[in-house]
Amino acid sequence: MTLIVGIDTGTHTGVTVWNVDEQRIEWCGSLKIHEALDLVREMRPALVRVEDARLRKWIPPKAGREVLQGAGSVKRDAAIWEAALTDWGIQFEMVAPAHNATKRSDAEFRRITGWTCRTNEHAR
């Protein structure tokens, strides 16, 4: 079974496990960062794709102090993921957040993926 894991860094780390062979989501949810790191290390997927705020080329309008502090936190988390995956020898890609497409509604996510289990905005 070939698996790809998508990671959305943050206080609630979004994790989605994609089964390449069956073209379906195996699991989608959010975990604490250490739980997500443990999961990926044990799973040893074919590829991990990590959303990396350090690669962001745009700044949201009205970015106040809280937004900027949060941005610093997710940048730190991306650096932790990059170091861990490098140390473990797991293939990965650091991916820039898509402009204005970083959060999907529950209905839109269900329509696109066919995933019917409960999710939150971090997992989607």
C-alpha positions in Angstrom: 0.0 0.0 0.0 1.5 3.3 -1.1 0.6 6.2 1.2 1.0 10.0 1.0 0.5 12.1 4.1 -0.5 15.7 4.0 0.4 17.9 7.0 -1.2 21.3 7.9 1.1 22.7 10.6 -0.3 24.6 13.6 -1.5 24.2 17.2 -3.9 21.5 15.8 -1.8 19.7 13.2 -4.0 18.6 10.3 -3.2 15.2 9.0 -4.6 13.4 5.9 -3.5 10.0 4.8 -4.0 9.3 1.1 -3.9 5.7 -0.3 -2.4 6.1 -3.7 -3.3 2.5 -4.8 -7.0 2.7 -3.9 -7.3 6.5 -4.6 -9.0 7.3 -1.4 -8.5 8.9 2.0 -7.5 6.4 4.7 -7.7 8.9 7.6 -8.3 12.6 8.1 -8.1 14.5 11.4 -6.1 16.7 13.6 -3.5 15.8 16.3 -1.1 17.4 18.6 2.3 18.0 16.8 4.1 15.2 18.7 1.2 12.8 17.9 1.4 13.6 14.2 5.2 13.2 14.2 4.9 9.8 15.9 2.2 8.7 13.5 4.3 9.6 10.4 7.5 8.1 11.9 5.7 4.8 12.6 3.9 4.8 9.3 6.9 5.6 7.1 4.8 6.7 4.1 6.1 7.0 0.5 5.9 10.8 0.7 4.9 13.5 3.2 3.7 16.9 2.0 4.0 19.7 4.6 2.4 23.1 4.2 5.2 25.5 4.9 4.3 29.1 5.8 7.9 30.1 5.3 7.2 29.7 1.5 4.1 32.0 1.6 4.4 34.8 -1.0 1.4 36.8 0.2 0.2 38.4 3.5 -3.5 38.3 4.4 -5.2 41.7 4.5 -5.5 43.2 8.0 -2.8 41.0 9.4 -2.7 42.0 13.1 -0.4 41.1 15.9 -2.2 37.8 16.6 -2.1 36.7 13.0 1.6 37.5 12.8 2.3 35.6 16.0 0.4 32.6 14.6 2.4 32.8 11.4 5.7 32.6 13.4 4.4 29.6 15.2 3.5 27.7 12.0 6.9 28.6 10.5 8.6 27.1 13.5 6.4 24.0 13.2 7.4 23.7 9.5 11.1 23.8 10.5 10.5 21.0 13.1 8.8 18.8 10.4 11.6 19.5 7.9 14.3 18.5 10.5 12.4 15.4 11.7 11.7 14.0 8.2 15.2 14.7 7.1 16.6 12.9 10.2 14.3 9.9 9.7 15.1 9.6 5.9 11.4 10.0 4.9 10.8 11.6 1.5 9.0 14.9 1.8 8.0 18.1 0.1 7.6 21.5 1.8 4.6 23.1 0.0 3.7 26.8 -0.1 0.2 27.6 1.2 -2.2 28.3 -1.7 -3.3 31.9 -1.9 -6.9 32.1 -0.4 -7.3 28.3 -0.7 -6.0 27.1 2.6 -9.3 26.3 4.3 -12.2 24.4 2.8 -15.7 24.2 4.1 -17.0 20.8 5.2 -19.4 20.6 2.3 -16.8 21.5 -0.3 -14.3 19.0 1.2 -16.9 16.2 1.1 -17.8 17.0 -2.5 -14.1 17.1 -3.6 -12.9 14.0 -1.7 -15.9 11.8 -1.0 -14.7 11.7 2.7 -17.9 11.5 4.8 -16.4 11.2 8.3 -16.3 14.2 10.6 -13.4 16.7 10.0 -12.4 20.2 11.3 -10.8 23.1 9.4 -7.3 21.9 10.4 -7.8 18.5 8.9 -9.4 19.7 5.7 
